[in-house]
């Protein structure tokens, strides 16, 4: 069985994760570093946005500190991120609406209706699941006893499971009206689960879903191991070991693209591709048995005219950390696990649906105009939301898209062009660019700072802790 730990980790990551905007699978690759001007800080003479707006390939610029109390604010990046397009748009969206008919259509696009689709209830499990857990707990108890360790918890928990077993049904009920969230059935001769979680809170759009085999280890067992699981391995561009999958990366991306179409998703952009890593271990001894690579994990972001939107995390952003509340930035992602059998697993979060309305080739500030606005508006932002830092060194500068509330329209949003300035820590073996310490987002059309806290409150991404309130 798939561990509840993995499901919990996926649910957390699905709504809050960041996908770095690097090259994905060939045909949909997004170039964020266009231009070949060797002069460093000089404006690119190439066409597109860089040439038209005078955006340099790299920057080392000081911003006024104003009355912020900061000693310095700098923009320093050797590769300014620029979409590979001639213009940018404003796309209009509405809160996604998920009803039972939608869930039924989605589930039946994966699972074989002819072989039966059932509604799974984690609070009222069937006999076979409880019996399997009892057997597992007894085995753990026996293994620990061989090592001279005893714990009355085992007997107590087994007694609880045996009591639960008395009233457990033999099988789950048929899916029926699809009012539930978890469903099981057959796909390609294997038992699979589909889970669809809908945020029912007002002004908090979103659907998070997954498709996965009921028993991940039995999908790809390994001799000598008792358990196994799969996840993102290295980026394909950095991978040098053997991949057992016979598909090419391009072929795997084609399978993933087709899967998105089955889900009715048409406006995602490939962002990253990893190899699929399988880790195996012996649950009796706790020893790692093997690591193998077999397949690909293709990640997608929300795309506006082929450009992925910025999706950041604010957990570590210093001036947005609060003792009694947290905020979450909107993130729309889709991840598809592919091997030689086709789609193995998928995880996705969708918040909005496009209305079809769009403003194309909107007027954007030039680089110099943006800097002029930044000199005025960034210090004011740090006056409103002070930081513990004395010096701000934004080391990632990029032109992208970000969603904001469409004022005056209920449950309506729009993705707008923005300049994203983030500061993250760089370490020897990895970077923390997905978790910036400082983050400021400017509207690329007028230079105003997007108030991430107020936007979060309006978009359902703000929550106070139970023990306090935000003043």
BADREN-796562 format. One record per residue (C-alpha): residue number from 1; x, y, z. Coordinates in steps of 0.25 Angstrom, whole numbers, plus 2048, in hexadecimal, padded with zeros to 3 digits. Last residue first. Layout:
<nodes>
 pos east north  up
 NUM    X     Y   Z
...
</nodes>
This chain:
<nodes>
 pos east north  up
 471  7F3   8AC 839
 470  7F4   89E 835
 469  7ED   895 83E
 468  7F0   88A 848
 467  7EF   87C 84D
 466  7E8   876 842
 465  7F2   87A 838
 464  7ED   884 82D
 463  7EC   87F 81F
 462  7EE   887 812
 461  7EE   880 804
 460  7DF   882 801
 459  7E1   88B 7F5
 458  7DE   899 7FC
 457  7E6   896 808
 456  7F2   891 800
 455  7F1   89E 7F7
 454  7F2   8A6 804
 453  7FE   89F 808
 452  805   89F 7FB
 451  803   8AE 7F9
 450  807   8AF 7EA
 449  810   8BA 7E9
 448  80D   8C5 7DE
 447  816   8C6 7D2
 446  80A   8CA 7C8
 445  80A   8BF 7BE
 444  815   8B5 7C4
 443  80D   8B4 7D1
 442  818   8B2 7DB
 441  81B   8A6 7E3
 440  824   8A7 7EF
 439  82A   89B 7F6
 438  835   899 801
 437  839   88C 807
 436  835   884 7FB
 435  831   876 7FC
 434  831   870 7EE
 433  83F   876 7EC
 432  845   86E 7F7
 431  851   86A 7F0
 430  858   85C 7F0
 429  865   855 7F4
 428  86E   861 7F8
 427  863   86A 7FC
 426  85C   876 7F6
 425  852   87E 7FF
 424  847   885 7F8
 423  843   893 7F5
 422  837   896 7EC
 421  833   8A1 7E2
 420  827   89D 7D9
 419  823   8A7 7CE
 418  815   8A5 7CA
 417  80C   8A2 7BE
 416  7FD   8A0 7C3
 415  7F5   893 7C5
 414  7E7   897 7C9
 413  7DD   893 7D3
 412  7CE   892 7D5
 411  7C6   88C 7E0
 410  7BD   898 7E0
 409  7C1   8A4 7D7
 408  7C4   8B2 7DD
 407  7D2   8B0 7DE
 406  7D9   8A5 7D5
 405  7E1   89E 7E0
 404  7EF   89C 7DD
 403  7F7   890 7D6
 402  806   891 7D2
 401  80D   891 7C5
 400  81C   893 7C1
 399  827   89C 7C0
 398  833   897 7C8
 397  83D   89C 7D2
 396  844   892 7DC
 395  850   897 7E4
 394  848   8A2 7EC
 393  852   8A7 7F7
 392  84A   8AE 802
 391  853   8B3 80D
 390  84E   8B6 81B
 389  846   8A9 81D
 388  83C   8A8 828
 387  831   8AD 81E
 386  827   8B7 81F
 385  819   8B5 817
 384  813   8C3 815
 383  821   8CA 815
 382  826   8BF 80D
 381  81B   8C1 802
 380  81F   8D0 802
 379  82D   8CD 7FF
 378  829   8C4 7F3
 377  81F   8CF 7EE
 376  828   8DB 7EB
 375  835   8D5 7E6
 374  82D   8CA 7DF
 373  825   8D4 7D7
 372  831   8DA 7D1
 371  837   8CC 7CF
 370  82A   8C8 7C7
 369  82C   8D4 7BF
 368  83A   8D1 7BC
 367  837   8C2 7B8
 366  82B   8C7 7AF
 365  81D   8C7 7B5
 364  814   8BD 7AE
 363  808   8C1 7A5
 362  7FF   8B4 7A3
 361  802   8AB 797
 360  7F5   8A4 798
 359  7E9   8A6 7A2
 358  7E2   899 7A4
 357  7D4   894 7A6
 356  7D2   885 7A4
 355  7CD   884 7B2
 354  7D9   87B 7B6
 353  7D6   871 7C2
 352  7DD   873 7D0
 351  7E3   86C 7DB
 350  7E8   85F 7D6
 349  7F2   856 7DE
 348  7F7   849 7D8
 347  7FD   83C 7DB
 346  7FF   830 7D2
 345  804   822 7D3
 344  808   816 7C9
 343  805   81C 7BC
 342  809   813 7B1
 341  80E   805 7B3
 340  81C   808 7AE
 339  81D   813 7B9
 338  816   820 7BC
 337  814   828 7C9
 336  80C   835 7C6
 335  80C   842 7CE
 334  802   84D 7CC
 333  804   85B 7D3
 332  7FB   867 7D7
 331  801   86F 7E3
 330  7FB   87A 7EA
 329  803   880 7F5
 328  801   87B 803
 327  800   884 80F
 326  802   881 81E
 325  7FD   887 82B
 324  800   889 83A
 323  80F   88B 83A
 322  810   891 82D
 321  81B   88F 822
 320  818   899 816
 319  824   8A2 818
 318  82E   896 818
 317  829   88E 80C
 316  82C   880 811
 315  81E   87A 810
 314  81B   882 804
 313  81B   878 7F9
 312  81B   87C 7EA
 311  814   879 7DE
 310  817   882 7D2
 309  80F   87F 7C6
 308  814   877 7BB
 307  814   87E 7AD
 306  80D   877 7A2
 305  803   881 7A0
 304  800   881 7AF
 303  804   874 7B5
 302  801   86D 7C2
 301  80C   865 7C5
 300  810   856 7C1
 299  819   84C 7C7
 298  81D   83F 7BF
 297  822   833 7C8
 296  829   829 7BF
 295  82B   81A 7BF
 294  834   80F 7C6
 293  83F   813 7CF
 292  844   809 7D9
 291  848   80A 7E8
 290  84A   7FE 7F0
 289  849   7F7 7FD
 288  849   801 808
 287  849   7FA 816
 286  83E   7FC 820
 285  840   7ED 824
 284  831   7E9 823
 283  82D   7F4 81A
 282  837   7F0 810
 281  839   7FC 806
 280  837   800 7F8
 279  838   80E 7F1
 278  833   810 7E3
 277  837   81D 7DC
 276  82F   823 7D0
 275  838   82C 7C7
 274  835   83A 7C8
 273  82F   844 7BE
 272  82C   852 7C1
 271  822   85D 7BD
 270  819   858 7B2
 269  80E   863 7B0
 268  7FF   861 7B5
 267  7F4   867 7AD
 266  7EC   85B 7A7
 265  7E7   853 7B3
 264  7DB   84B 7B0
 263  7E0   83F 7B8
 262  7E1   837 7AB
 261  7E9   842 7A5
 260  7F3   842 7B1
 259  7F5   833 7AE
 258  7F8   836 7A0
 257  803   83F 7A4
 256  809   835 7AE
 255  80A   82B 7A3
 254  811   835 79A
 253  81A   838 7A5
 252  81E   82A 7A6
 251  821   829 798
 250  82A   835 799
 249  832   830 7A4
 248  834   823 79C
 247  82C   817 7A0
 246  834   80A 7A4
 245  833   80C 7B3
 244  83E   806 7BA
 243  846   813 7BC
 242  855   811 7BE
 241  85D   81C 7C4
 240  861   82A 7BF
 239  855   833 7C3
 238  858   842 7C3
 237  84F   845 7B8
 236  845   83B 7BC
 235  843   842 7CA
 234  847   838 7D5
 233  83D   82F 7DB
 232  82E   833 7DE
 231  827   828 7E5
 230  824   81A 7E6
 229  822   810 7F2
 228  826   802 7F6
 227  823   7F9 802
 226  827   7EB 806
 225  833   7EA 7FE
 224  83B   7DD 7FB
 223  837   7DC 7EC
 222  831   7E9 7E8
 221  823   7EC 7E5
 220  81E   7F6 7DA
 219  80E   7F7 7DB
 218  80F   7EF 7E7
 217  816   7FA 7EE
 216  80C   805 7EA
 215  800   7FD 7EF
 214  7F3   805 7EC
 213  7F9   80B 7E0
 212  7F8   81A 7DF
 211  7F0   825 7D9
 210  7F0   832 7E1
 209  7E7   83F 7E3
 208  7E8   84C 7E9
 207  7DC   856 7E5
 206  7DC   864 7E8
 205  7D6   871 7EB
 204  7D6   878 7F9
 203  7CD   884 7F8
 202  7C3   87C 801
 201  7C8   86F 806
 200  7C4   862 7FF
 199  7D2   85F 7FB
 198  7D0   852 7F2
 197  7D8   845 7F4
 196  7D7   83B 7E9
 195  7DD   82E 7EB
 194  7DF   823 7E1
 193  7E4   815 7E5
 192  7E9   80A 7DC
 191  7E8   7FB 7DB
 190  7F0   7F5 7CF
 189  7EB   7EF 7C2
 188  7ED   7FC 7BA
 187  7E5   804 7C4
 186  7DC   7FD 7CE
 185  7D4   804 7D9
 184  7D5   80C 7E5
 183  7CE   81A 7E9
 182  7D1   824 7F4
 181  7CA   832 7F5
 180  7BB   82E 7F7
 179  7AF   834 7F0
 178  7B1   82B 7E4
 177  7A2   828 7E3
 176  7A4   819 7E4
 175  7B3   815 7E5
 174  7AF   807 7E8
 173  7B0   804 7F7
 172  7BD   7FE 7FD
 171  7BF   7F0 7FF
 170  7BE   7E5 80A
 169  7B9   7EF 814
 168  7BF   7F2 822
 167  7B7   7F0 82E
 166  7C0   7E5 835
 165  7CD   7EA 82F
 164  7CD   7F7 837
 163  7CE   7EF 843
 162  7D9   7E7 83E
 161  7E0   7F4 83A
 160  7DF   7F9 848
 159  7E4   7EC 84E
 158  7F0   7ED 845
 157  7F3   7FB 84A
 156  7F3   7F6 858
 155  7FB   7EA 856
 154  806   7F2 84E
 153  805   7FE 859
 152  809   7F4 863
 151  818   7F5 85E
 150  822   7EB 85E
 149  831   7EB 859
 148  83A   7E0 85A
 147  83F   7E0 84B
 146  836   7D4 848
 145  82B   7DB 84F
 144  82C   7E7 845
 143  82B   7DE 839
 142  81E   7D7 83F
 141  818   7E5 842
 140  81A   7E9 834
 139  814   7DD 82F
 138  808   7DE 838
 137  807   7ED 833
 136  807   7E8 824
 135  7FD   7DD 826
 134  7F3   7E7 82D
 133  7F5   7F1 822
 132  7F2   7E6 817
 131  7E5   7E2 81F
 130  7E1   7F0 820
 129  7E2   7F2 811
 128  7DB   7E5 80E
 127  7D0   7E8 817
 126  7CC   7F5 811
 125  7CF   803 817
 124  7C5   80C 81D
 123  7CC   819 820
 122  7D5   818 814
 121  7C8   817 80B
 120  7CB   813 7FD
 119  7C0   815 7F2
 118  7C0   809 7E8
 117  7C1   808 7D9
 116  7BE   7FB 7D3
 115  7C4   7F3 7C8
 114  7BC   7F9 7BD
 113  7BF   807 7C2
 112  7CD   805 7BF
 111  7D5   810 7C6
 110  7DC   81C 7C0
 109  7D1   824 7B8
 108  7C7   81F 7C2
 107  7CD   826 7CD
 106  7CD   834 7C6
 105  7BF   832 7C1
 104  7BA   82E 7CE
 103  7C1   83A 7D5
 102  7BB   844 7CB
 101  7AD   83E 7CD
 100  7AF   83F 7DC
  99  7B2   84E 7DC
  98  7BF   855 7DB
  97  7BF   864 7D7
  96  7CD   86B 7D4
  95  7CD   879 7D9
  94  7CD   882 7CC
  93  7D9   886 7C3
  92  7DD   892 7BB
  91  7EA   893 7B4
  90  7F2   89F 7B2
  89  7FD   89E 7A7
  88  80B   89F 7A4
  87  813   8A2 798
  86  81E   89E 78E
  85  820   890 795
  84  82C   889 79B
  83  828   88D 7A9
  82  834   894 7B0
  81  83C   890 7BD
  80  847   899 7BF
  79  854   891 7BF
  78  860   896 7C7
  77  857   89B 7D2
  76  859   8A7 7DC
  75  84D   8B0 7E0
  74  852   8B7 7ED
  73  84B   8BE 7F9
  72  854   8C4 803
  71  855   8C9 812
  70  846   8C7 814
  69  83E   8D0 81D
  68  833   8D0 813
  67  832   8DF 812
  66  838   8DF 804
  65  841   8D3 801
  64  844   8D7 7F3
  63  847   8CB 7EA
  62  855   8C8 7E6
  61  857   8C0 7D8
  60  860   8B5 7D4
  59  858   8AE 7C8
  58  85A   8A4 7BE
  57  854   8A1 7B0
  56  84F   8B0 7B0
  55  841   8B3 7AD
  54  83F   8BF 7A3
  53  830   8BD 7A2
  52  830   8BA 793
  51  83D   8B3 793
  50  83A   8AA 79E
  49  82C   8A8 79B
  48  82E   8A2 78D
  47  83A   8A7 784
  46  849   8A6 788
  45  851   8B2 78B
  44  851   8AE 799
  43  853   8BA 7A3
  42  861   8BB 7A9
  41  864   8B5 7B6
  40  86C   8A9 7B1
  39  872   8AD 7A4
  38  872   8A0 79E
  37  864   8A2 798
  36  85E   894 795
  35  84F   896 797
  34  845   88D 79E
  33  846   888 7AC
  32  838   883 7B0
  31  837   87A 7A5
  30  82B   871 7A6
  29  82B   863 7A1
  28  81E   85E 79B
  27  823   855 790
  26  82F   850 797
  25  82B   84B 7A4
  24  82E   854 7B0
  23  838   85F 7B1
  22  838   867 7BE
  21  82E   86F 7C5
  20  82F   869 7D3
  19  823   862 7D8
  18  81E   867 7E5
  17  815   860 7EF
  16  80A   865 7F7
  15  7FD   85E 7F3
  14  802   851 7EE
  13  80E   851 7F8
  12  805   84F 804
  11  7FB   845 7FE
  10  808   83D 7F8
   9  80E   83D 806
   8  801   838 80C
   7  800   82D 801
   6  80E   829 803
   5  80C   828 812
   4  800   820 810
   3  809   815 80A
   2  804   80E 7FE
   1  800   800 800
</nodes>
